[in-house]
């Protein structure tokens, strides 16, 4: 099967030997070029998707609802492109299909070069009108439909251009798809781990556009003679006319109904994307929710899928029953998915590697980088980053991939309709992908949690398992059906509960965990050394009882403001920062925006258990609680606030760049009333530089009793710190704290350590790498950060 661009024997019987040899060599060289090009376009496509997803999230939000909307919009374009590509391919013929493929890559490159302007600036201009999930979805579809449709054209066009025999369709298309998928995996990994952090979003999409142009040029430069040869062979093939040769034209299979396979592949596509979402949630919990998780999961998923397609390409060449293989592989997806999580939860603790894994799980993993606090390298990172996706994802995703060549073989009947059938197959699968994304992202995880969603998806795949058994003959039918039911039932019984699963991810016994999982976050309170520690996707946030530091971030700017009336807290966390904001009775209205709605349920549980601060917080009539993305809410609100505080967020956390960028601070400044104040933790010199780039007045507050941790209070107006006034205003609300904490806070305010950073005078400039921007969030991509930057010198003395 070496020459897949082969011709029928009748084409070459009378050709001179030397000419046949030259054409054969030319075809082999052309095939290598085309395979390389198709790999390259996969690399570019996923590079663009990873960046576009990140850029759109700056305005549409970073919760799972937003992700689901963007992924569904992206897939919708791919599905439409597959359908259109199949229609085009069968009308253009082999040679012109490849020309159309080259042209589509030129168009993708053009869009890539303009995409940041469209996805960032244009979106921001329209943001005030996009107030519902439906309007956001429609806008995202409008922005993404053109390039993703062009991407979706690729497989049907290339398939029509290279497949000369129906019998080769499953194997050859499978190999093409495998290479494209492995290229996509490399694109996701390279973009996520290297390019975004090293080049920024703009240069990364430009690089992807250049790759698409390169792909078009390679096709054009190397394709002249092969394309003429393809046209000659296409005209001479018997199957293009009366269909006399069943081996070439597929007449022998023409009476077989193929539409059920489209339906089945669409339904299994829904399950596949459902599994991808729960895989992402689990691996995000392992990696402690940082910006490398999404590309890491995509790269792992696509790698396993591509390898599975390659395996399936071998299987389909050696079997006479691709239908049984297709159905059986789909059933194995569910079994392997369940088995991977069972191995992680029930088997791993009894292996020699558990001590190292447990040490990792009890800590904060990648949320603080690759090293321990003492600077030593954490040896668990390699096994965790590679081993956990391998354990959880490899087998089920490989089975998904192996099923594709079988499905391709089942729907391929005639060469002249091959493009249409390939496009329809892709379209049906992507329609299922969209449905699965929406159902799991909006409904299943919200109602059933990760573990329940796993069970539901695996149970759905029992249907193709029973169908595979039905297609066997004799007594084996009942044996296989009974075996399928027994195997699935056993794994469902062994599968851990959601509580146990997330307890292991959080590194605590399950009776030390309170869990509230929804479609945005897996939020938990874990009991550690007598304190409740809040975690979001297993990354620790802050603790209850409240410490002085987090309370002060919310309280200090309110007490400093001479006449505060309205306040906003971006992020609820454990409740300490918005609680501190509410201490001052002069505030009449407070808005607290939290993306993880489960936090509200957990904190209400603590309040019911006797946490009097939280009891006061939830019964405070001034509090207006909003579940949603904080920056997105700030972008759309028309309100102005006297005080805006931002709850603490590690700069290494996923999407932290949205809350530490120059553009974010400009947005905050635009929502502050005259004399309004903002307060936020400044965890790096780059954050301090960025704040003082926007706010001409800023002070740094140091809290000795919290390890000399600092935060910044900033404003467009002068900031006056009157310690006597701070104490007096605090006393009006000191009953909000226990006597011991009230005394501690009052003593601190009386002698607050405050350093002036900016007092209206021009500050010395800093280089671009010393600032965080929306499109270049350097702190967030900590793996690519070459080192700490210098903090700019203050323009004033200490106060």
Buried (B, 14 or more C-beta within 10 A) or exposed (E): EEEBBBBBEEBBEEEEEEEBEEBBEBBBEBBEBBBBBBBBBBBBBBBBBBBBBBBBBBBBBBBBBBBBBBBBBBBBBBBBBBBBBBBBBBEBBBBBBBBBBBBBBBBBBBBBBEBBEBBBEBBBEEBEEBEEBEEBBBBBBEBBBBBBBBBBBBBBBBBBBBBBBBBBBBBBBBBBBBBBBBBBBBBBBBBBBBBBBBBBBBBBBBBBBBBBBBBBBBBBEBBEBBBEBBBBBBEBBBBBEEBEBBBBBBBEBEEEEBEEBBEBBBBBBBBBBBBBBBBBBBBBBBBBBBBBBBBBBBBBBBBBBBBBBBBBBBBBBEBEEBBBBBBBBBBBBBBBBBBBBBEBBBEBEEEEEEEBBBBBBEBBBBBBBEEEEEEEEBEBBEBBBEBBBBBBBBBBBBBBBBBBBBBBBBBBBBBBBBBBBBBBBBBBBBBBBBBBBBBBBBEBBBEBBBBBBBBBBBBBBBBBBBBBBEEBEEEEBEEBBEEBBEBBEEBBEEBBBBBBBBBBBBBBEBEBBBBBBBBBBBBBBBBBEEBBBBBBBBBBBBBBEBBBBBBBBBBBBBBBBEEBBBBBBBBBBBBBBBBBBBBBEBBEBBBBBBBBBBBBBBBBBBBEEEBEBBBBBBEBEBBEBBBBBBBBBBBBBEEBBBBBBBBBBBBBBBBBBBBBBBBBBEBBBEBBBEBBBBBBBBBBBBBBBBBBBBBBBBBBBBBEBBEEBBBBBBBBBEBEBEEEBBBEBBEEBBEBBEEEBBEBBBEBBEEBEBBBBBBEEEBEEBEEEBBBBBBBBBBBBBBBBEEEBEBBEBBBEEE
